[in-house]
Amino acid sequence: MKSLRYSFRRRRMLRQNLILIALTILIWIFGGIYITLIREERTLAVQQNLAEQVVRFHVLANSNSSEDQALKLLVKNAVLEYMSEPLARCETASEALDILDKNTGSIIRVARQVIEENGYSYYVTAGIEEVFFPVKSYGDVTFPAGLYTAYRIIIGEGDGNNWWCVLYPPLCFIDITHGIVPEESREQLRSVLTEEEYLAITEMPDDSSVLFDASENPREVYLRFRILTFLNP
């Protein structure tokens, strides 16, 4: 009889322990999800405010052939050289957009000249658009994924891999060797962001637990959990 009671108590204790373990796991899971969602919300807020303060640059090649990709870079370099001085005088993103818009005709002429000089006859379009960008680092500054206002140049069919940077503040001319963003550009970013937002984009590679698929298709964006890795897609 005593052995039956002992066996019953053991089964009850085992059942209670299993319930306790299950509850602990659930608390960890839902706690981790809650923390991740809070961080996601913070990252989204940073991205949305950042998107209002910067102008990104997007150049699409005609195709992925080595020739078209090389041509894309030549067009990019020529346009950046042509617009670097006017954009250097801008104090806000809206000023930069206004200057780019007013110079669209000239920018297209510069791009076409490069294309023709290299023996091609591709059509060129250019203008301001809302474009989805994946997570992208410029030197030691990381921009979260999301929609940004961009000045976009499309060469020919625009079916090739693209090239992007930030026109304002000017991050297109970072020290690639050392991965350093010019101090002037840093100060421009700091002046339009809160301290928390500025730290978020300068420390994101180490601090962010919300990552995105490096794709231009917003439907392919997904979250990854840093701690609860078994929940990752």
Secondary structure by P-SEA (a helix, b strand, c coil): caaaaaaaaaaaaaaaaaaaaaaaaaaaaaaaaaaaaaaaaaaaaaaaaaaacbbbbbbbcccccaaaaaaaaaaaaaaaaacaaaaaacccaaaaaaaaaaaaaaaaaaaaaaaaaaccbbbbbbbbbbccccccccccccccccccccccccccccccbbbbbbccccccccccccccccaaaaaaaaaaccaaaaaaaaacccccccccccccccccccccccccccccc
